[in-house]
Amino acid sequence: MKSLVNWTFVVICMAYAVGALSKDNVEDCNRSKVKTYPFGEVYRSQCGTAKTGYRDTIYLNGSAVLSDSQLFDDDSNSDRSIRIYTSGESSPQSGCSPRLYLVDFSKKPAKVIAFGVKKACNEFHWASWGEKRSVIALKKNVKFVYEDGVMTLPKAGKTLWDSIEPPHAGPGLSEEDAVPFAEEVPQPK
């Protein structure tokens, strides 16, 4: 038995020596306080390693709803069942967030929509929250409408381009690159 304990100690020491169990390789997770809302309990966790980077995950009632490299909550009214999050990832074309997320916690399961304008700075500016219809505006007044679980896009073309032209679009882009998008995001596993 003593020999087994000694060999176990030797193996652990060697693993540390070669870096297999170094702090950089051990996943670290931090979890926020649970907040209780009429639609359920929400919390966020951030997990990862120094080598692989970290991911933020939003949970509703213990189930993952949204995960990205980093997430920023853009809404100061925490009682609302619809929330806007900004992706902390930055786009190589614009140097800004490539997308925003709308999370509708009132839907079962929660509905997540990634939206924005491709190759542009997608910065949340303001929202008008109605009972059935919400208008979400990016900087420069680019407006998306969310109603009955569906995101309606702004029209592509000159007006949209004039709203996002540099510095809000990446260098070397043109009107044809100003393409609004909205796509449902599957629940993380």
TORGULO-966308 format. One record per residue (C-alpha): residue in one letter; y, z, x; residue number from 1. Coordinates in steps of 0.2 Angstrom, whole numbers. Example, Ala and Ser with C-alpha at 12.3 -4.5 7.8 and 13.67 -1.06 7.14 Angstrom:
BEGIN
<kefi aa="a" Y="-22" Z="39" X="62" i="1"/>
<kefi aa="s" Y="-5" Z="36" X="68" i="2"/>
end
This chain:
BEGIN
<kefi aa="m" Y="0" Z="0" X="0" i="1"/>
<kefi aa="k" Y="12" Z="5" X="14" i="2"/>
<kefi aa="s" Y="8" Z="-12" X="22" i="3"/>
<kefi aa="l" Y="13" Z="-21" X="6" i="4"/>
<kefi aa="v" Y="30" Z="-12" X="5" i="5"/>
<kefi aa="n" Y="34" Z="-16" X="23" i="6"/>
<kefi aa="w" Y="30" Z="-35" X="21" i="7"/>
<kefi aa="t" Y="41" Z="-35" X="5" i="8"/>
<kefi aa="f" Y="55" Z="-27" X="15" i="9"/>
<kefi aa="v" Y="53" Z="-40" X="28" i="10"/>
<kefi aa="v" Y="53" Z="-55" X="16" i="11"/>
<kefi aa="i" Y="69" Z="-48" X="7" i="12"/>
<kefi aa="c" Y="77" Z="-46" X="24" i="13"/>
<kefi aa="m" Y="73" Z="-64" X="30" i="14"/>
<kefi aa="a" Y="79" Z="-71" X="13" i="15"/>
<kefi aa="y" Y="96" Z="-63" X="16" i="16"/>
<kefi aa="a" Y="96" Z="-69" X="34" i="17"/>
<kefi aa="v" Y="94" Z="-87" X="28" i="18"/>
<kefi aa="g" Y="106" Z="-85" X="14" i="19"/>
<kefi aa="a" Y="93" Z="-87" X="-1" i="20"/>
<kefi aa="l" Y="99" Z="-71" X="-9" i="21"/>
<kefi aa="s" Y="117" Z="-72" X="-3" i="22"/>
<kefi aa="k" Y="131" Z="-67" X="-15" i="23"/>
<kefi aa="d" Y="136" Z="-86" X="-16" i="24"/>
<kefi aa="n" Y="119" Z="-90" X="-24" i="25"/>
<kefi aa="v" Y="118" Z="-76" X="-36" i="26"/>
<kefi aa="e" Y="124" Z="-80" X="-53" i="27"/>
<kefi aa="d" Y="138" Z="-69" X="-59" i="28"/>
<kefi aa="c" Y="143" Z="-66" X="-77" i="29"/>
<kefi aa="n" Y="158" Z="-58" X="-85" i="30"/>
<kefi aa="r" Y="159" Z="-55" X="-104" i="31"/>
<kefi aa="s" Y="175" Z="-52" X="-114" i="32"/>
<kefi aa="k" Y="176" Z="-39" X="-128" i="33"/>
<kefi aa="v" Y="169" Z="-44" X="-144" i="34"/>
<kefi aa="k" Y="182" Z="-48" X="-157" i="35"/>
<kefi aa="t" Y="177" Z="-46" X="-176" i="36"/>
<kefi aa="y" Y="185" Z="-59" X="-188" i="37"/>
<kefi aa="p" Y="181" Z="-63" X="-206" i="38"/>
<kefi aa="f" Y="170" Z="-77" X="-200" i="39"/>
<kefi aa="g" Y="160" Z="-67" X="-187" i="40"/>
<kefi aa="e" Y="160" Z="-59" X="-170" i="41"/>
<kefi aa="v" Y="167" Z="-70" X="-156" i="42"/>
<kefi aa="y" Y="167" Z="-67" X="-137" i="43"/>
<kefi aa="r" Y="168" Z="-77" X="-121" i="44"/>
<kefi aa="s" Y="158" Z="-76" X="-106" i="45"/>
<kefi aa="q" Y="161" Z="-84" X="-89" i="46"/>
<kefi aa="c" Y="145" Z="-87" X="-78" i="47"/>
<kefi aa="g" Y="142" Z="-96" X="-61" i="48"/>
<kefi aa="t" Y="142" Z="-94" X="-43" i="49"/>
<kefi aa="a" Y="155" Z="-97" X="-29" i="50"/>
<kefi aa="k" Y="145" Z="-113" X="-24" i="51"/>
<kefi aa="t" Y="141" Z="-121" X="-41" i="52"/>
<kefi aa="g" Y="157" Z="-115" X="-49" i="53"/>
<kefi aa="y" Y="159" Z="-106" X="-66" i="54"/>
<kefi aa="r" Y="158" Z="-111" X="-84" i="55"/>
<kefi aa="d" Y="166" Z="-103" X="-99" i="56"/>
<kefi aa="t" Y="156" Z="-101" X="-115" i="57"/>
<kefi aa="i" Y="162" Z="-96" X="-132" i="58"/>
<kefi aa="y" Y="150" Z="-87" X="-143" i="59"/>
<kefi aa="l" Y="150" Z="-84" X="-162" i="60"/>
<kefi aa="n" Y="138" Z="-71" X="-168" i="61"/>
<kefi aa="g" Y="128" Z="-72" X="-152" i="62"/>
<kefi aa="s" Y="126" Z="-91" X="-152" i="63"/>
<kefi aa="a" Y="134" Z="-102" X="-140" i="64"/>
<kefi aa="v" Y="147" Z="-114" X="-148" i="65"/>
<kefi aa="l" Y="157" Z="-122" X="-134" i="66"/>
<kefi aa="s" Y="155" Z="-122" X="-115" i="67"/>
<kefi aa="d" Y="166" Z="-130" X="-102" i="68"/>
<kefi aa="s" Y="171" Z="-128" X="-84" i="69"/>
<kefi aa="q" Y="185" Z="-117" X="-90" i="70"/>
<kefi aa="l" Y="193" Z="-114" X="-107" i="71"/>
<kefi aa="f" Y="210" Z="-108" X="-112" i="72"/>
<kefi aa="d" Y="213" Z="-102" X="-130" i="73"/>
<kefi aa="d" Y="229" Z="-111" X="-135" i="74"/>
<kefi aa="d" Y="232" Z="-102" X="-152" i="75"/>
<kefi aa="s" Y="241" Z="-85" X="-153" i="76"/>
<kefi aa="n" Y="235" Z="-82" X="-171" i="77"/>
<kefi aa="s" Y="218" Z="-74" X="-168" i="78"/>
<kefi aa="d" Y="214" Z="-72" X="-186" i="79"/>
<kefi aa="r" Y="213" Z="-91" X="-190" i="80"/>
<kefi aa="s" Y="195" Z="-98" X="-192" i="81"/>
<kefi aa="i" Y="201" Z="-114" X="-183" i="82"/>
<kefi aa="r" Y="205" Z="-112" X="-165" i="83"/>
<kefi aa="i" Y="211" Z="-124" X="-151" i="84"/>
<kefi aa="y" Y="205" Z="-123" X="-133" i="85"/>
<kefi aa="t" Y="211" Z="-133" X="-118" i="86"/>
<kefi aa="s" Y="198" Z="-139" X="-105" i="87"/>
<kefi aa="g" Y="202" Z="-131" X="-88" i="88"/>
<kefi aa="e" Y="195" Z="-147" X="-80" i="89"/>
<kefi aa="s" Y="207" Z="-159" X="-73" i="90"/>
<kefi aa="s" Y="206" Z="-178" X="-75" i="91"/>
<kefi aa="p" Y="207" Z="-189" X="-59" i="92"/>
<kefi aa="q" Y="219" Z="-201" X="-68" i="93"/>
<kefi aa="s" Y="232" Z="-189" X="-75" i="94"/>
<kefi aa="g" Y="229" Z="-173" X="-65" i="95"/>
<kefi aa="c" Y="229" Z="-164" X="-83" i="96"/>
<kefi aa="s" Y="216" Z="-158" X="-95" i="97"/>
<kefi aa="p" Y="206" Z="-173" X="-101" i="98"/>
<kefi aa="r" Y="203" Z="-166" X="-118" i="99"/>
<kefi aa="l" Y="206" Z="-152" X="-131" i="100"/>
<kefi aa="y" Y="193" Z="-144" X="-142" i="101"/>
<kefi aa="l" Y="195" Z="-139" X="-160" i="102"/>
<kefi aa="v" Y="183" Z="-126" X="-165" i="103"/>
<kefi aa="d" Y="181" Z="-123" X="-184" i="104"/>
<kefi aa="f" Y="172" Z="-106" X="-185" i="105"/>
<kefi aa="s" Y="172" Z="-107" X="-204" i="106"/>
<kefi aa="k" Y="158" Z="-121" X="-204" i="107"/>
<kefi aa="k" Y="140" Z="-117" X="-203" i="108"/>
<kefi aa="p" Y="136" Z="-120" X="-189" i="109"/>
<kefi aa="a" Y="153" Z="-120" X="-181" i="110"/>
<kefi aa="k" Y="160" Z="-137" X="-179" i="111"/>
<kefi aa="v" Y="167" Z="-142" X="-162" i="112"/>
<kefi aa="i" Y="177" Z="-158" X="-159" i="113"/>
<kefi aa="a" Y="184" Z="-164" X="-142" i="114"/>
<kefi aa="f" Y="200" Z="-174" X="-144" i="115"/>
<kefi aa="g" Y="215" Z="-181" X="-135" i="116"/>
<kefi aa="v" Y="221" Z="-197" X="-128" i="117"/>
<kefi aa="k" Y="210" Z="-205" X="-114" i="118"/>
<kefi aa="k" Y="218" Z="-205" X="-97" i="119"/>
<kefi aa="a" Y="233" Z="-195" X="-102" i="120"/>
<kefi aa="c" Y="239" Z="-177" X="-101" i="121"/>
<kefi aa="n" Y="232" Z="-168" X="-116" i="122"/>
<kefi aa="e" Y="243" Z="-153" X="-118" i="123"/>
<kefi aa="f" Y="243" Z="-143" X="-134" i="124"/>
<kefi aa="h" Y="261" Z="-141" X="-141" i="125"/>
<kefi aa="w" Y="260" Z="-135" X="-159" i="126"/>
<kefi aa="a" Y="250" Z="-135" X="-175" i="127"/>
<kefi aa="s" Y="254" Z="-134" X="-193" i="128"/>
<kefi aa="w" Y="239" Z="-125" X="-202" i="129"/>
<kefi aa="g" Y="237" Z="-128" X="-220" i="130"/>
<kefi aa="e" Y="224" Z="-122" X="-232" i="131"/>
<kefi aa="k" Y="215" Z="-139" X="-232" i="132"/>
<kefi aa="r" Y="224" Z="-150" X="-219" i="133"/>
<kefi aa="s" Y="230" Z="-146" X="-202" i="134"/>
<kefi aa="v" Y="241" Z="-156" X="-190" i="135"/>
<kefi aa="i" Y="239" Z="-153" X="-171" i="136"/>
<kefi aa="a" Y="252" Z="-160" X="-160" i="137"/>
<kefi aa="l" Y="250" Z="-163" X="-141" i="138"/>
<kefi aa="k" Y="265" Z="-163" X="-130" i="139"/>
<kefi aa="k" Y="277" Z="-178" X="-134" i="140"/>
<kefi aa="n" Y="272" Z="-176" X="-152" i="141"/>
<kefi aa="v" Y="256" Z="-185" X="-153" i="142"/>
<kefi aa="k" Y="248" Z="-179" X="-169" i="143"/>
<kefi aa="f" Y="230" Z="-177" X="-174" i="144"/>
<kefi aa="v" Y="225" Z="-172" X="-192" i="145"/>
<kefi aa="y" Y="210" Z="-161" X="-196" i="146"/>
<kefi aa="e" Y="204" Z="-161" X="-214" i="147"/>
<kefi aa="d" Y="188" Z="-157" X="-222" i="148"/>
<kefi aa="g" Y="179" Z="-157" X="-205" i="149"/>
<kefi aa="v" Y="186" Z="-174" X="-200" i="150"/>
<kefi aa="m" Y="198" Z="-177" X="-186" i="151"/>
<kefi aa="t" Y="210" Z="-192" X="-190" i="152"/>
<kefi aa="l" Y="217" Z="-200" X="-174" i="153"/>
<kefi aa="p" Y="235" Z="-206" X="-171" i="154"/>
<kefi aa="k" Y="237" Z="-225" X="-171" i="155"/>
<kefi aa="a" Y="234" Z="-233" X="-154" i="156"/>
<kefi aa="g" Y="248" Z="-245" X="-148" i="157"/>
<kefi aa="k" Y="266" Z="-245" X="-142" i="158"/>
<kefi aa="t" Y="272" Z="-229" X="-151" i="159"/>
<kefi aa="l" Y="257" Z="-219" X="-144" i="160"/>
<kefi aa="w" Y="260" Z="-226" X="-127" i="161"/>
<kefi aa="d" Y="279" Z="-222" X="-128" i="162"/>
<kefi aa="s" Y="274" Z="-204" X="-132" i="163"/>
<kefi aa="i" Y="263" Z="-202" X="-117" i="164"/>
<kefi aa="e" Y="269" Z="-214" X="-104" i="165"/>
<kefi aa="p" Y="272" Z="-206" X="-86" i="166"/>
<kefi aa="p" Y="272" Z="-192" X="-82" i="167"/>
<kefi aa="h" Y="260" Z="-189" X="-96" i="168"/>
<kefi aa="a" Y="249" Z="-203" X="-92" i="169"/>
<kefi aa="g" Y="241" Z="-207" X="-75" i="170"/>
<kefi aa="p" Y="250" Z="-219" X="-63" i="171"/>
<kefi aa="g" Y="245" Z="-237" X="-64" i="172"/>
<kefi aa="l" Y="241" Z="-236" X="-83" i="173"/>
<kefi aa="s" Y="247" Z="-247" X="-97" i="174"/>
<kefi aa="e" Y="248" Z="-247" X="-116" i="175"/>
<kefi aa="e" Y="230" Z="-253" X="-117" i="176"/>
<kefi aa="d" Y="224" Z="-237" X="-109" i="177"/>
<kefi aa="a" Y="232" Z="-226" X="-122" i="178"/>
<kefi aa="v" Y="217" Z="-223" X="-133" i="179"/>
<kefi aa="p" Y="215" Z="-208" X="-144" i="180"/>
<kefi aa="f" Y="198" Z="-201" X="-147" i="181"/>
<kefi aa="a" Y="189" Z="-187" X="-156" i="182"/>
<kefi aa="e" Y="170" Z="-184" X="-155" i="183"/>
<kefi aa="e" Y="159" Z="-170" X="-161" i="184"/>
<kefi aa="v" Y="152" Z="-159" X="-147" i="185"/>
<kefi aa="p" Y="134" Z="-153" X="-149" i="186"/>
<kefi aa="q" Y="131" Z="-134" X="-148" i="187"/>
<kefi aa="p" Y="126" Z="-129" X="-130" i="188"/>
<kefi aa="k" Y="109" Z="-124" X="-127" i="189"/>
end
